Amino acid sequence: MRTLCSATLIGEALVVLFAALVAMQLSDVPHGTLWAVSGAAMVLCVLLCGALGRRGGVELGWALQIGLIASGVVVPTMYGLGAVFAGLWWCSVHYGRRIDVIKAARAVAADEAEAAAPAS
């Protein structure tokens, strides 16, 4: 799960960067404020990659998704991009957990096969 979720978060960090560049041209938000908020979001995306294995990491990811959707107030395109990334986040979490279960089952099967094999 961590791999899929981390890839989604890194993609989001890049989208936030490009959205900030667009917002500089299209919004009346002061550049300092814009970069402070965007920079914090980008750093949070990257830091969250490391927190995914810890308790509450996925929930923090959901909070980040809500924040990115809400950033559509400044750059309206972020409503759509935030929704797309929220969908990607859901897929990353959902399918990542399924992949983890499959990997664990294969590891158990390999251990059982190794234990059942006659010693040479």
Stockholm file with secondary structure:
# STOCKHOLM 1.0

chainA/1-120         MRTLCSATLIGEALVVLFAALVAMQLSDVPHGTLWAVSGAAMVLCVLLCGALGRRGGVELGWALQIGLIASGVVVPTMYGLGAVFAGLWWCSVHYGRRIDVIKAARAVAADEAEAAAPAS
#=GR chainA/1-120 SS CHHHHHHHHHHHHHHHHHHHHHHHHHCCSCHHHHHHHHHHHHHHHHHHHHHTTSTTHHHHHHHHHHHHHHGGGTSTHHHHHHHHHHHHHHHHHHHHHHHHHHHHHHHHHHHHHHHHSCCC
#=GC SS_cons         CHHHHHHHHHHHHHHHHHHHHHHHHHCCSCHHHHHHHHHHHHHHHHHHHHHTTSTTHHHHHHHHHHHHHHGGGTSTHHHHHHHHHHHHHHHHHHHHHHHHHHHHHHHHHHHHHHHHSCCC
//
